Amino acid sequence: MTETTALDDITLMKIRVTRFDTFVAPRIRDELLDLVRQGARKIVLDLQQVAFVDSSGLGAMVSGVKALDGQGDIVLCGASDAVRTLLRLTRMDRVFRIVADFDAACACWRT
């Protein structure tokens, strides 16, 4: 369902499902919360393979932000046009930075 890689202080979680919905969201949420508990503070969620996200998927991602409690950030990358539209309509673009790819996500933390 996911593939996680740590690159320096950035953790990349690739979501390996086409539907981020009620059937997979709890497991992905738990994996995301485990990353936060293990100390990940700069997390990139790669949504390249995701074609559909429902409210459970959105909730899983928001759970990660809440768990960070202002002590880190989650950036979304690789979202399809349909997923980007959903994120914009639900105003999740105010919660997450949404960028084209992993390199752009890493650039979010460069000073």
RADA-V20026 format. One record per residue. PSI is psi in degrees with one decimal (999 if undefined). Layout:
psi=PSI
psi=PSI
This chain:
psi=-37.7
psi=160.8
psi=122.6
psi=135.7
psi=134.1
psi=127.2
psi=101.1
psi=-121.9
psi=13.1
psi=132.5
psi=123.5
psi=122.2
psi=111.2
psi=123.3
psi=115.7
psi=43.1
psi=154.9
psi=-25.0
psi=110.4
psi=82.9
psi=-168.8
psi=-22.6
psi=-28.6
psi=-18.8
psi=-42.7
psi=-40.8
psi=-43.5
psi=-40.7
psi=-47.2
psi=-40.3
psi=-39.7
psi=-44.0
psi=-34.6
psi=-40.8
psi=-43.8
psi=-44.1
psi=-31.4
psi=-1.7
psi=1.6
psi=131.3
psi=-18.9
psi=102.5
psi=131.0
psi=124.2
psi=115.5
psi=113.3
psi=19.4
psi=-37.6
psi=-5.3
psi=122.3
psi=-20.0
psi=137.0
psi=130.4
psi=-173.2
psi=-30.0
psi=-39.2
psi=-44.2
psi=-43.6
psi=-38.0
psi=-42.6
psi=-41.1
psi=-35.0
psi=-37.4
psi=-43.1
psi=-44.4
psi=-39.8
psi=-33.3
psi=-26.5
psi=44.5
psi=2.8
psi=16.9
psi=-166.7
psi=149.3
psi=127.9
psi=136.9
psi=137.7
psi=160.0
psi=14.1
psi=139.0
psi=168.0
psi=-41.3
psi=-43.2
psi=-40.8
psi=-41.8
psi=-44.9
psi=-45.3
psi=-37.6
psi=-45.4
psi=-32.4
psi=4.5
psi=21.8
psi=-15.1
psi=-9.4
psi=-16.9
psi=-40.0
psi=145.1
psi=133.9
psi=117.9
psi=170.2
psi=-45.0
psi=179.5
psi=-40.6
psi=-42.2
psi=-34.6
psi=-44.6
psi=-36.5
psi=-23.3
psi=-27.2
psi=-3.5
psi=141.3
psi=999
